[in-house]
C-alpha cells in the first residue's frame, strides 16, 4: 500500500539523509572537541569510561646504571555519563499530503535535524564558563574584540602549561558573532601587509578566517553571551581539542515489530530516526528524531577563556 508504514519510512529515511547532508554544521563547537564514538548502543544514564592519554613525564627518571623500571601504559580512564537525549517528535495525519521526500524534508526533517544539532552544539558551548575552567583566569578585553596581543597572551599561558599550541588541527579559537566580525575586520589580524595576502583574500572572499597563530578561528553563534546591547559580555574560548570530551553511541534499537528505524551519522553524533503508525486517538505516522551522548570537561588547563566586553 502507498501509505504503509514501510513506504512512509523509506520516504522519511531519504528525507533525513538529505537533511543531514544539506544541514552541514555552521556551529563549530561540536567539531572542535574530542569525540569518542563506538558502534555499541548505550542507554541513557549509563556511565561510559573514555581513555584519555596521560602525560608520562612524572614517571620518567634518570635510570643511570640501575635496572629498568617498568611503568604500565599511561591512560586515564575518565567516566562520562551518557545522559544527554535531545529528541523531537512529530505526527503526520495524512501521508498522501506529504508523499515525496522533498516535501517531508522541507516541512519536517530539516527542522528536526537542525534542532537536534543546535541542541547538541548549545550544550557544548554552555560548558565554556569560568566555573568549568578554573586553572587559567579569563582574560578580559574591551571594544568587542580580542586583539592579537591579547590572543598571544593566552597562547603564552597555554604554552607554559605544555599545551601543544602549534597543533593547528587541534587548536581552536571559538568566537561569537560580534567578536568574530571584529577580528576579521581588524588590520592586525587580516590586513595583507601584516597577515599576508592569502589571509586577506580568504577573509574578504569567504568571510572565514584561515589559520592564524597555529589555531583555527571559528564563528559559533551559540557561544555564551550575557547582558543586552550595547553592554553585552561575550565569552570566547581558545582551547585544545582534549579540553572537552564527548561520547556518542547509537541509542538502543526499538522493537522492529512496532516501528521502523535507522541511524544517521550527523557531524559525528549518531542520530536515530523512528517511524511508527499509531491508530489511537486520531491515527497518524509518528516520527521521532533523537540522539544520545555525554559531555565532560576533561582537561580544564588546556583552555583559555576570554571575557569580551562590548
TORTOR-84267 format. One line per 2 residues: number of its first residue (from 1); their letters; for each residue x, y, z of C-alpha. Coordinates in steps of 0.05 Angstrom, whole numbers. Layout:
<pts>
NUM> A> X Y Z  ... $
</pts>
This chain:
<pts>
1> XX> 0 0 0  24 70 -16 $
3> XX> 10 94 54  40 35 92 $
5> XX> 89 46 149  146 17 108 $
7> XX> 132 62 48  128 123 93 $
9> XX> 191 101 130  230 97 65 $
11> XX> 207 167 48  228 194 116 $
13> XX> 296 160 113  310 191 46 $
15> XX> 290 259 73  332 250 136 $
17> XX> 393 231 96  385 292 51 $
19> XX> 373 337 111  437 312 144 $
21> XX> 476 328 81  444 396 69 $
23> XX> 450 420 141  525 419 144 $
25> XX> 541 446 214  550 522 216 $
27> XX> 563 518 291  634 498 305 $
29> XX> 638 476 377  616 404 362 $
31> XX> 671 394 311  726 424 355 $
33> XX> 723 378 416  746 306 425 $
35> XX> 691 258 404  692 185 425 $
37> XX> 646 143 382  634 68 384 $
39> XX> 581 29 348  557 -8 410 $
41> XX> 490 20 434  485 54 502 $
43> XX> 426 71 546  411 139 575 $
45> XX> 442 145 644  497 95 630 $
47> XX> 568 114 652  619 105 596 $
49> XX> 694 102 610  735 141 559 $
51> XX> 810 132 554  847 199 557 $
53> XX> 923 198 541  966 212 602 $
55> XX> 1028 254 606  1085 206 626 $
57> XX> 1134 260 648  1126 247 722 $
59> XX> 1142 173 711  1208 188 676 $
61> XX> 1270 182 719  1345 181 708 $
63> XX> 1358 107 706  1434 113 710 $
65> XX> 1467 45 714  1408 15 751 $
67> XX> 1356 -36 727  1298 -17 683 $
69> XX> 1236 8 719  1172 -14 684 $
71> XX> 1110 31 683  1041 10 660 $
73> XX> 1015 42 596  992 111 616 $
75> XX> 918 121 605  870 159 648 $
77> XX> 801 129 643  750 185 650 $
79> XX> 678 168 666  628 207 624 $
81> XX> 554 198 636  513 184 574 $
83> XX> 457 229 598  441 277 540 $
85> XX> 380 258 500  355 312 452 $
87> XX> 291 289 418  239 317 371 $
89> XX> 175 281 350  120 299 302 $
91> XX> 57 267 275  33 266 203 $
93> XX> -41 251 198  -45 240 124 $
95> XX> 14 211 87  -17 227 19 $
97> XX> -8 301 34  67 292 41 $
99> XX> 85 234 -4  152 258 -30 $
101> XX> 220 261 4  227 334 -16 $
103> XX> 163 354 19  179 313 81 $
105> XX> 249 343 84  228 415 73 $
107> XX> 168 413 120  193 369 177 $
109> XX> 261 335 174  304 398 163 $
111> XX> 275 429 225  281 365 266 $
113> XX> 354 353 246  373 426 255 $
115> XX> 340 427 323  380 365 346 $
117> XX> 444 396 320  432 462 354 $
119> XX> 415 428 419  480 388 419 $
121> XX> 523 447 399  490 492 451 $
123> XX> 504 442 506  578 443 486 $
125> XX> 584 518 484  549 524 551 $
127> XX> 609 488 582  655 547 569 $
129> XX> 647 583 635  696 604 689 $
131> XX> 663 553 735  684 496 690 $
133> XX> 752 524 671  787 545 735 $
135> XX> 861 535 721  871 596 677 $
137> XX> 838 661 695  796 691 640 $
139> XX> 829 748 601  785 810 598 $
141> XX> 781 852 535  743 914 512 $
143> XX> 713 943 449  683 875 430 $
145> XX> 748 847 403  807 803 423 $
147> XX> 869 837 397  928 798 371 $
149> XX> 966 819 434  912 793 479 $
151> XX> 907 728 439  982 717 443 $
153> XX> 979 728 518  931 669 522 $
155> XX> 976 629 476  1034 640 523 $
157> XX> 993 617 583  974 552 549 $
159> XX> 1044 542 523  1073 550 593 $
161> XX> 1025 493 613  1056 449 558 $
163> XX> 994 452 515  1016 438 443 $
165> XX> 993 505 417  1022 494 347 $
167> XX> 979 433 333  936 470 284 $
169> XX> 887 413 273  873 411 348 $
171> XX> 875 485 369  812 528 362 $
173> XX> 791 598 379  715 599 384 $
175> XX> 683 668 378  611 692 380 $
177> XX> 586 736 323  606 806 346 $
179> XX> 678 789 367  687 746 305 $
181> XX> 667 801 257  711 849 296 $
183> XX> 770 802 287  761 793 212 $
185> XX> 755 868 205  817 884 246 $
187> XX> 880 903 209  927 867 256 $
189> XX> 890 802 243  875 806 169 $
191> XX> 909 864 133  951 838 75 $
193> XX> 1012 879 94  1012 847 163 $
195> XX> 978 778 158  994 763 85 $
197> XX> 955 764 20  925 695 30 $
199> XX> 892 714 95  865 780 68 $
201> XX> 838 747 5  806 689 42 $
203> XX> 771 733 93  745 781 40 $
205> XX> 722 726 -7  691 677 43 $
207> XX> 682 712 109  722 657 142 $
209> XX> 786 666 180  842 619 158 $
211> XX> 894 591 205  926 644 249 $
213> XX> 980 635 301  973 560 298 $
215> XX> 898 556 310  833 558 272 $
217> XX> 789 618 286  717 597 283 $
219> XX> 649 632 287  599 599 334 $
221> XX> 535 637 344  518 596 407 $
223> XX> 578 618 449  555 647 516 $
225> XX> 533 720 516  505 758 575 $
227> XX> 470 825 581  438 866 525 $
229> XX> 465 911 471  504 956 476 $
231> XX> 531 928 542  538 855 528 $
233> XX> 594 810 551  616 755 504 $
235> XX> 654 691 521  708 666 474 $
237> XX> 749 603 483  819 585 458 $
239> XX> 830 512 471  859 445 451 $
241> XX> 811 390 428  825 350 491 $
243> XX> 798 403 537  727 376 527 $
245> XX> 706 305 511  640 278 485 $
247> XX> 617 206 478  569 187 423 $
249> XX> 534 120 418  474 94 380 $
251> XX> 412 93 422  383 22 432 $
253> XX> 344 -8 375  269 -4 385 $
255> XX> 222 -62 374  223 -74 299 $
257> XX> 153 -102 302  126 -35 325 $
259> XX> 168 17 288  216 21 230 $
261> XX> 282 55 248  350 75 223 $
263> XX> 413 111 247  444 171 212 $
265> XX> 513 199 225  506 274 235 $
267> XX> 570 313 249  599 252 285 $
269> XX> 539 241 330  492 182 320 $
271> XX> 421 204 306  363 155 310 $
273> XX> 302 162 265  240 122 283 $
275> XX> 174 116 245  112 82 272 $
277> XX> 37 83 260  -8 100 318 $
279> XX> -82 85 309  -104 119 373 $
281> XX> -131 171 385  -132 204 317 $
283> XX> -87 160 275  -22 183 245 $
285> XX> 50 169 230  94 185 290 $
287> XX> 165 206 271  218 213 326 $
289> XX> 287 240 315  334 234 375 $
291> XX> 406 226 395  444 204 457 $
293> XX> 511 230 481  551 252 541 $
295> XX> 596 313 554  651 330 603 $
297> XX> 707 380 613  767 333 620 $
299> XX> 827 380 619  809 450 640 $
301> XX> 883 471 637  880 464 561 $
303> XX> 832 522 552  839 597 558 $
305> XX> 775 637 564  765 709 543 $
307> XX> 713 756 572  699 805 516 $
309> XX> 662 869 535  622 901 480 $
</pts>
